[in-house]
């Protein structure tokens, strides 16, 4: 689920980008496209496991589908 266009499906690229403090912005795009969309609920708090743990959690949600949002 994205803020800009709602649900996106298909071959997606997911980016988890650290921001100031303990926050990270999560964006998705159709692989190879120019436009990035904000995953609903982003920015998210980076958990104790770090940015990699947050990214892995986001990927699991996106792969499950069903309108995944930021943890």
N, CA, C and O atoms as a printed pandas DataFrame, in Angstrom:
     atom_number atom_name residue_name chain_id  residue_number  x_coord  y_coord  z_coord
0              1         N          UNK        A               1    0.860   -1.176    0.000
1              2        CA          UNK        A               1    0.000    0.000    0.000
2              3         C          UNK        A               1    0.903    1.236    0.000
3              4         O          UNK        A               1    1.817    1.354    0.817
4              5         N          UNK        A               2    0.631    2.144   -0.924
5              6        CA          UNK        A               2    1.413    3.384   -0.988
6              7         C          UNK        A               2    0.518    4.587   -0.733
7              8         O          UNK        A               2   -0.695    4.545   -0.942
8              9         N          UNK        A               3    1.150    5.657   -0.276
9             10        CA          UNK        A               3    0.397    6.889   -0.024
10            11         C          UNK        A               3   -0.097    7.514   -1.324
11            12         O          UNK        A               3   -1.186    8.085   -1.373
12            13         N          UNK        A               4    0.711    7.402   -2.373
13            14        CA          UNK        A               4    0.420    8.130   -3.603
14            15         C          UNK        A               4   -0.570    7.431   -4.528
15            16         O          UNK        A               4   -1.444    8.088   -5.094
16            17         N          UNK        A               5   -0.454    6.113   -4.694
17            18        CA          UNK        A               5   -1.261    5.409   -5.696
18            19         C          UNK        A               5   -1.990    4.185   -5.164
19            20         O          UNK        A               5   -2.576    3.433   -5.942
20            21         N          UNK        A               6   -1.966    3.972   -3.859
21            22        CA          UNK        A               6   -2.627    2.802   -3.292
22            23         C          UNK        A               6   -1.790    1.551   -3.461
23            24         O          UNK        A               6   -0.565    1.597   -3.356
24            25         N          UNK        A               7   -2.446    0.435   -3.723
25            26        CA          UNK        A               7   -1.765   -0.851   -3.809
26            27         C          UNK        A               7   -0.989   -0.937   -5.120
27            28         O          UNK        A               7   -1.506   -0.598   -6.184
28            29         N          UNK        A               8    0.260   -1.395   -5.026
29            30        CA          UNK        A               8    1.062   -1.689   -6.213
30            31         C          UNK        A               8    1.394   -3.175   -6.187
31            32         O          UNK        A               8    1.631   -3.748   -5.124
32            33         N          UNK        A               9    1.410   -3.788   -7.352
33            34        CA          UNK        A               9    1.695   -5.219   -7.447
34            35         C          UNK        A               9    2.658   -5.456   -8.595
35            36         O          UNK        A               9    2.852   -4.596   -9.455
36            37         N          UNK        A              10    3.248   -6.620   -8.594
37            38        CA          UNK        A              10    4.159   -6.981   -9.675
38            39         C          UNK        A              10    5.590   -7.011   -9.194
39            40         O          UNK        A              10    5.854   -7.214   -8.009
40            41         N          UNK        A              11    6.517   -6.809  -10.119
41            42        CA          UNK        A              11    7.945   -6.831   -9.838
42            43         C          UNK        A              11    8.335   -5.489   -9.230
43            44         O          UNK        A              11    8.400   -4.478   -9.929
44            45         N          UNK        A              12    8.593   -5.486   -7.922
45            46        CA          UNK        A              12    8.845   -4.248   -7.192
46            47         C          UNK        A              12   10.258   -4.204   -6.633
47            48         O          UNK        A              12   10.864   -5.233   -6.334
48            49         N          UNK        A              13   10.761   -2.995   -6.502
49            50        CA          UNK        A              13   12.010   -2.732   -5.792
50            51         C          UNK        A              13   11.637   -1.993   -4.518
51            52         O          UNK        A              13   10.817   -1.076   -4.539
52            53         N          UNK        A              14   12.250   -2.402   -3.399
53            54        CA          UNK        A              14   11.974   -1.789   -2.104
54            55         C          UNK        A              14   13.261   -1.156   -1.582
55            56         O          UNK        A              14   14.317   -1.787   -1.588
56            57         N          UNK        A              15   13.165    0.093   -1.132
57            58        CA          UNK        A              15   14.317    0.784   -0.552
58            59         C          UNK        A              15   13.975    1.212    0.866
59            60         O          UNK        A              15   12.902    1.756    1.126
60            61         N          UNK        A              16   14.897    0.960    1.770
61            62        CA          UNK        A              16   14.761    1.377    3.161
62            63         C          UNK        A              16   15.920    2.330    3.434
63            64         O          UNK        A              16   17.077    1.912    3.447
64            65         N          UNK        A              17   15.614    3.611    3.652
65            66        CA          UNK        A              17   16.628    4.653    3.729
66            67         C          UNK        A              17   16.632    5.282    5.108
67            68         O          UNK        A              17   15.617    5.808    5.565
68            69         N          UNK        A              18   17.793    5.223    5.773
69            70        CA          UNK        A              18   17.886    5.808    7.117
70            71         C          UNK        A              18   17.735    7.315    7.033
71            72         O          UNK        A              18   18.280    7.975    6.148
72            73         N          UNK        A              19   16.970    7.839    7.992
73            74        CA          UNK        A              19   16.808    9.277    8.142
74            75         C          UNK        A              19   17.392    9.670    9.492
75            76         O          UNK        A              19   17.985    8.839   10.181
76            77         N          UNK        A              20   17.230   10.904    9.863
77            78        CA          UNK        A              20   17.752   11.396   11.135
78            79         C          UNK        A              20   17.179   10.602   12.302
79            80         O          UNK        A              20   16.027   10.169   12.273
80            81         N          UNK        A              21   17.991   10.421   13.313
81            82        CA          UNK        A              21   17.547    9.718   14.511
82            83         C          UNK        A              21   17.345    8.245   14.240
83            84         O          UNK        A              21   18.145    7.607   13.555
84            85         N          UNK        A              22   16.280    7.719   14.780
85            86        CA          UNK        A              22   16.010    6.282   14.660
86            87         C          UNK        A              22   14.891    6.006   13.660
87            88         O          UNK        A              22   14.104    5.079   13.854
88            89         N          UNK        A              23   14.815    6.793   12.604
89            90        CA          UNK        A              23   13.743    6.664   11.625
90            91         C          UNK        A              23   14.303    6.220   10.275
91            92         O          UNK        A              23   15.474    6.447    9.970
92            93         N          UNK        A              24   13.450    5.583    9.472
93            94        CA          UNK        A              24   13.818    5.178    8.119
94            95         C          UNK        A              24   12.620    5.387    7.202
95            96         O          UNK        A              24   11.477    5.111    7.567
96            97         N          UNK        A              25   12.909    5.874    6.018
97            98        CA          UNK        A              25   11.889    6.053    4.991
98            99         C          UNK        A              25   11.866    4.799    4.135
99           100         O          UNK        A              25   12.915    4.262    3.783
100          101         N          UNK        A              26   10.667    4.332    3.800
101          102        CA          UNK        A              26   10.525    3.130    2.992
102          103         C          UNK        A              26    9.791    3.509    1.715
103          104         O          UNK        A              26    8.711    4.099    1.748
104          105         N          UNK        A              27   10.404    3.157    0.588
105          106        CA          UNK        A              27    9.837    3.491   -0.712
106          107         C          UNK        A              27    9.824    2.247   -1.598
107          108         O          UNK        A              27   10.656    1.351   -1.455
108          109         N          UNK        A              28    8.859    2.217   -2.516
109          110        CA          UNK        A              28    8.769    1.106   -3.466
110          111         C          UNK        A              28    8.623    1.687   -4.874
111          112         O          UNK        A              28    8.128    2.800   -5.057
112          113         N          UNK        A              29    9.060    0.917   -5.850
113          114        CA          UNK        A              29    8.874    1.304   -7.240
114          115         C          UNK        A              29    8.686    0.045   -8.065
115          116         O          UNK        A              29    9.124   -1.040   -7.682
116          117         N          UNK        A              30    8.036    0.206   -9.191
117          118        CA          UNK        A              30    8.027   -0.885  -10.153
118          119         C          UNK        A              30    9.462   -1.003  -10.646
119          120         O          UNK        A              30   10.052   -0.005  -11.059
120          121         N          UNK        A              31   10.027   -2.188  -10.611
121          122        CA          UNK        A              31   11.412   -2.382  -10.983
122          123         C          UNK        A              31   11.672   -1.801  -12.371
123          124         O          UNK        A              31   10.982   -2.122  -13.339
124          125         N          UNK        A              32   12.685   -0.937  -12.440
125          126        CA          UNK        A              32   13.054   -0.303  -13.694
126          127         C          UNK        A              32   12.352    1.014  -13.958
127          128         O          UNK        A              32   12.708    1.715  -14.906
128          129         N          UNK        A              33   11.365    1.373  -13.148
129          130        CA          UNK        A              33   10.644    2.630  -13.347
130          131         C          UNK        A              33   11.408    3.785  -12.696
131          132         O          UNK        A              33   12.348    3.564  -11.933
132          133         N          UNK        A              34   11.000    5.005  -13.002
133          134        CA          UNK        A              34   11.626    6.177  -12.408
134          135         C          UNK        A              34   10.932    6.624  -11.120
135          136         O          UNK        A              34   11.576    7.189  -10.235
136          137         N          UNK        A              35    9.642    6.379  -11.010
137          138        CA          UNK        A              35    8.859    6.882   -9.890
138          139         C          UNK        A              35    9.005    5.985   -8.658
139          140         O          UNK        A              35    8.956    4.758   -8.750
140          141         N          UNK        A              36    9.184    6.627   -7.513
141          142        CA          UNK        A              36    9.187    5.931   -6.223
142          143         C          UNK        A              36    7.929    6.346   -5.480
143          144         O          UNK        A              36    7.472    7.482   -5.606
144          145         N          UNK        A              37    7.365    5.417   -4.700
145          146        CA          UNK        A              37    6.165    5.676   -3.916
146          147         C          UNK        A              37    6.454    5.379   -2.446
147          148         O          UNK        A              37    7.201    4.454   -2.126
148          149         N          UNK        A              38    5.865    6.156   -1.574
149          150        CA          UNK        A              38    6.047    5.997   -0.140
150          151         C          UNK        A              38    5.177    4.855    0.373
151          152         O          UNK        A              38    3.964    4.855    0.158
152          153         N          UNK        A              39    5.790    3.876    1.054
153          154        CA          UNK        A              39    5.014    2.803    1.669
154          155         C          UNK        A              39    4.208    3.415    2.799
155          156         O          UNK        A              39    4.759    4.109    3.653
156          157         N          UNK        A              40    2.911    3.163    2.809
157          158        CA          UNK        A              40    2.036    3.735    3.825
158          159         C          UNK        A              40    2.567    3.381    5.223
159          160         O          UNK        A              40    2.899    2.229    5.504
160          161         N          UNK        A              41    2.637    4.383    6.075
161          162        CA          UNK        A              41    3.163    4.222    7.429
162          163         C          UNK        A              41    4.604    4.655    7.564
163          164         O          UNK        A              41    5.130    4.723    8.675
164          165         N          UNK        A              42    5.250    4.949    6.450
165          166        CA          UNK        A              42    6.641    5.407    6.468
166          167         C          UNK        A              42    6.663    6.899    6.753
167          168         O          UNK        A              42    5.770    7.618    6.305
168          169         N          UNK        A              43    7.656    7.383    7.485
169          170        CA          UNK        A              43    8.828    6.688    7.988
170          171         C          UNK        A              43    8.506    5.805    9.189
171          172         O          UNK        A              43    7.528    6.007    9.908
172          173         N          UNK        A              44    9.374    4.825    9.367
173          174        CA          UNK        A              44    9.208    3.857   10.451
174          175         C          UNK        A              44   10.371    3.991   11.432
175          176         O          UNK        A              44   11.435    4.507   11.087
176          177         N          UNK        A              45   10.155    3.525   12.637
177          178        CA          UNK        A              45   11.221    3.481   13.626
178          179         C          UNK        A              45   12.128    2.298   13.328
179          180         O          UNK        A              45   11.652    1.185   13.100
180          181         N          UNK        A              46   13.437    2.540   13.328
181          182        CA          UNK        A              46   14.399    1.460   13.113
182          183         C          UNK        A              46   14.459    0.637   14.404
183          184         O          UNK        A              46   14.714    1.194   15.472
184          185         N          UNK        A              47   14.227   -0.682   14.325
185          186        CA          UNK        A              47   14.223   -1.521   15.525
186          187         C          UNK        A              47   15.642   -1.766   16.048
187          188         O          UNK        A              47   16.626   -1.373   15.423
188          189         N          UNK        A              48   15.722   -2.409   17.183
189          190        CA          UNK        A              48   17.021   -2.711   17.798
190          191         C          UNK        A              48   17.922   -3.502   16.858
191          192         O          UNK        A              48   19.144   -3.373   16.933
192          193         N          UNK        A              49   17.353   -4.310   15.981
193          194        CA          UNK        A              49   18.127   -5.111   15.035
194          195         C          UNK        A              49   18.734   -4.300   13.912
195          196         O          UNK        A              49   19.524   -4.835   13.134
196          197         N          UNK        A              50   18.394   -3.024   13.801
197          198        CA          UNK        A              50   18.981   -2.143   12.814
198          199         C          UNK        A              50   18.199   -2.053   11.517
199          200         O          UNK        A              50   17.119   -2.625   11.369
200          201         N          UNK        A              51   18.782   -1.317   10.583
201          202        CA          UNK        A              51   18.150   -1.047    9.298
202          203         C          UNK        A              51   17.911   -2.332    8.502
203          204         O          UNK        A              51   16.883   -2.476    7.842
204          205         N          UNK        A              52   18.867   -3.264    8.568
205          206        CA          UNK        A              52   18.712   -4.529    7.830
206          207         C          UNK        A              52   17.506   -5.314    8.346
207          208         O          UNK        A              52   16.782   -5.927    7.562
208          209         N          UNK        A              53   17.292   -5.294    9.656
209          210        CA          UNK        A              53   16.152   -6.008   10.233
210          211         C          UNK        A              53   14.841   -5.365    9.781
211          212         O          UNK        A              53   13.878   -6.066    9.472
212          213         N          UNK        A              54   14.807   -4.043    9.744
213          214        CA          UNK        A              54   13.603   -3.348    9.277
214          215         C          UNK        A              54   13.347   -3.680    7.811
215          216         O          UNK        A              54   12.215   -3.978    7.431
216          217         N          UNK        A              55   14.376   -3.630    7.000
217          218        CA          UNK        A              55   14.223   -3.929    5.571
218          219         C          UNK        A              55   13.701   -5.350    5.372
219          220         O          UNK        A              55   12.811   -5.575    4.551
220          221         N          UNK        A              56   14.249   -6.306    6.115
221          222        CA          UNK        A              56   13.799   -7.699    6.004
222          223         C          UNK        A              56   12.324   -7.823    6.392
223          224         O          UNK        A              56   11.575   -8.558    5.749
224          225         N          UNK        A              57   11.910   -7.114    7.429
225          226        CA          UNK        A              57   10.505   -7.153    7.864
226          227         C          UNK        A              57    9.593   -6.560    6.787
227          228         O          UNK        A              57    8.518   -7.093    6.511
228          229         N          UNK        A              58   10.030   -5.460    6.185
229          230        CA          UNK        A              58    9.254   -4.836    5.120
230          231         C          UNK        A              58    9.136   -5.788    3.927
231          232         O          UNK        A              58    8.049   -5.951    3.373
232          233         N          UNK        A              59   10.239   -6.413    3.532
233          234        CA          UNK        A              59   10.205   -7.353    2.412
234          235         C          UNK        A              59    9.233   -8.492    2.659
235          236         O          UNK        A              59    8.485   -8.880    1.761
236          237         N          UNK        A              60    9.239   -9.031    3.875
237          238        CA          UNK        A              60    8.298  -10.117    4.200
238          239         C          UNK        A              60    6.862   -9.637    4.017
239          240         O          UNK        A              60    6.039  -10.357    3.452
240          241         N          UNK        A              61    6.557   -8.445    4.480
241          242        CA          UNK        A              61    5.209   -7.912    4.336
242          243         C          UNK        A              61    4.823   -7.695    2.885
243          244         O          UNK        A              61    3.712   -8.034    2.477
244          245         N          UNK        A              62    5.731   -7.134    2.105
245          246        CA          UNK        A              62    5.453   -6.883    0.689
246          247         C          UNK        A              62    5.258   -8.208   -0.051
247          248         O          UNK        A              62    4.360   -8.331   -0.884
248          249         N          UNK        A              63    6.093   -9.186    0.251
249          250        CA          UNK        A              63    5.974  -10.487   -0.410
250          251         C          UNK        A              63    4.667  -11.202   -0.056
251          252         O          UNK        A              63    4.113  -11.932   -0.878
252          253         N          UNK        A              64    4.174  -10.990    1.177
253          254        CA          UNK        A              64    2.885  -11.576    1.577
254          255         C          UNK        A              64    1.737  -10.924    0.824
255          256         O          UNK        A              64    0.730  -11.567    0.525
256          257         N          UNK        A              65    1.898   -9.641    0.522
257          258        CA          UNK        A              65    0.848   -8.909   -0.187
258          259         C          UNK        A              65   -0.258   -8.464    0.746
259          260         O          UNK        A              65   -0.047   -8.302    1.948
260          261         N          UNK        A              66   -1.419   -8.271    0.193
261          262        CA          UNK        A              66   -2.575   -7.883    0.992
262          263         C          UNK        A              66   -2.544   -6.439    1.445
263          264         O          UNK        A              66   -3.133   -6.106    2.473
264          265         N          UNK        A              67   -1.863   -5.566    0.696
265          266        CA          UNK        A              67   -1.821   -4.145    1.077
266          267         C          UNK        A              67   -0.883   -3.889    2.235
267          268         O          UNK        A              67   -1.230   -3.147    3.155
268          269         N          UNK        A              68    0.300   -4.486    2.214
269          270        CA          UNK        A              68    1.274   -4.325    3.293
270          271         C          UNK        A              68    1.583   -2.859    3.538
271          272         O          UNK        A              68    1.636   -2.059    2.604
272          273         N          UNK        A              69    1.786   -2.516    4.797
273          274        CA          UNK        A              69    2.170   -1.169    5.196
274          275         C          UNK        A              69    3.438   -1.256    6.036
275          276         O          UNK        A              69    3.864   -2.339    6.436
276          277         N          UNK        A              70    4.020   -0.115    6.289
277          278        CA          UNK        A              70    5.239   -0.045    7.087
278          279         C          UNK        A              70    4.975   -0.530    8.506
279          280         O          UNK        A              70    3.936   -0.230    9.094
280          281         N          UNK        A              71    5.943   -1.294    9.056
281          282        CA          UNK        A              71    5.758   -1.784   10.446
282          283         C          UNK        A              71    5.797   -0.655   11.455
283          284         O          UNK        A              71    5.658   -0.894   12.654
